[in-house]
Amino acid sequence: MELNEAVIREPLRRFIAERSGATEVRIESLHRLGGGAVQEIWSIDANVDATPLGLVMKASSASAGVPDSITREQEFMVLRAAHTVGVTVPEPLWVCTDRTIIGRDFFIMREVKGVAAGHLLVRDSSLGDALVERLGRELAYIHSIYPNGSELDFLRRPQSTPAQHSIDRYRSWLSYMELPYPGLEWCLCWLDAHAPRAPFRLTLIHHDFRTGNYMVDAGKLTGILDWEFCEWGDIHEDIAWFCARCWRFGACDKEAGGIGSRETFYRSYEEASGRTIERDIIPYWEVMAHVRWATIAIQQGQRHCSGVDRSLELALTGRMTAELELQALLMVEEMSDA
Amino acid sequence: MRDRPNAFELLDIARETLVQDILPHIPSERRYQIYMVANAIANAEREFRAGDVPLQAELERLRQIYGDSVDPPVADRLEDLLLSFNRRLARDIRAGRLDDERKHTVQEHLIETAKARVTETNPKFLDVAPVLTSQSTD
């Protein structure tokens, strides 16, 4: 069930007053924002001691979320760590794990302005390589966080290599699906046989860094969003996820997220991080990206079909499985012939 | 016999009305939802039009891979047959049980099958020349 505006209004007001230490807090408007098929995201226009304050609340879903998603408290901590190393994110303010307040876990961050919708951003020709350069730097900052001694110790780390870990995970998901997916099994076998053996350094990866998950206002990046899938992993997985065809929103010739050139993205990332992107391994991770998105798409379709979360958006996502699988199969075929 | 218009003629005019007559009156922030509804109708319509043809072709290819003898005895409906064949194929692929000779046929079959599904779910996807591994090994 969705959160009810009338029910959560007063508890939220009191929560904000308590955490901000303000004497007078008013809530001018409170409404659910679109997007967030899994979590609920709400806009809060508050007035704190006579100063307007734009806030956004992210609350856990009432039903079981997508597997792999971290808790709101953990997402809050990740956001804080990213904010500290200079990643452009909405500033995280307060987290609440007391379910007597609104019935769910939630956190509140400062509102950032702009557009996130991928299909709109790829049509804005003013963005181009300047935005791609900026995104390359942002990803480099994200990848400057390492597990040792980190307060993010709770994040999942691969039992084996990140590639093997992903393969095992998607296979186990597929085992529980209602239908068989021989095409995806085929790609997973190829991924298994070609898994990278080179040494790597475990790094914080965002795990959903792509067009549609960042906000742009007047041509400028205002925030990297949706940190709920992050974990310790291999930088190449994030880089390939951003560049994969499935996240170009139809602007297929712009290989960096449907926005600009792949090489610009790579160069800016390398300059900011001091690392070298292993270009030969990116196609491998792009196959993985399509397999991953396909297995998630199947699950989203199932969320709709099972009645857990009836929604047209989830239903249509389920129908995207075929093209994701086809893209992965074609890439595998091309690399097998080479 | 049923009357005309038939099912997909109805879906067709429903979608046309939605996009041409209703959409212009919808505030811009909700248009995305109208596009999703139109997309769902178009999806269903293409699946209707294709009927059993792609499924029969898929079954034919699966029979070539496995031969007739392995038909699961319980299955006589097309969907059930496809389901048991595909379960078996998925298991065989994961277990690495396909010999080299069959591998090529299987890969072609899987690509054909995925293309047939995409023809129904998103035919525009097939128009774009596949942007594959441009930066990989050349």
Interface residues (C-beta under 8 A of the other chain):
Chain A: G34 A117 R171 L174 L179 P180 Y181 P182 G183 E185 W186 L188 C189 R245 C252 D253 E255 R262 R279 D280 I282 P283 E286 L312 E313 A315 L316 R319 M320 A322 E323 E325 L326 Q327 L329 L330 M331 V332 E333 E334 M335 S336 A338
Chain B: E29 Y32 Q33 M36 V37 N39 A40 N43 L83 N86 R87 L89 A90 R91 I93 R94 G96 V106 Q107 L110 I111 T113 A114 K115 R117 V118 E120 T121 N122 F125 V128 P130 V131 L132 T133 S134 Q135 S136 T137
